[in-house]
């Protein structure tokens, strides 16, 4: 007998891993500047635009309206 499948909420944040080659070519859609990968929050951070773009199921959501504004 197999174990029951885990819910999405039970999966560790590391499941949101992103291909390092993709990180090399992605830029912020607002500033066209570099992005930093925050593995713990599963986000790509644009320090220039002060936005954090979410990564869902390993796919970066590069829409400014989906991004979280960064605070100090």
PyMOL commands that set and color helices and strands:
alter all, ss='L'
color gray80, all
select helices_A, chain A and resi 8-10+13-16+20-25+64-66
alter helices_A, ss='H'
color red, helices_A
select strands_A, chain A and resi 36-38+43-46+51-56+59-60+68-69
alter strands_A, ss='S'
color yellow, strands_A
deselect
rebuild
show_as cartoon
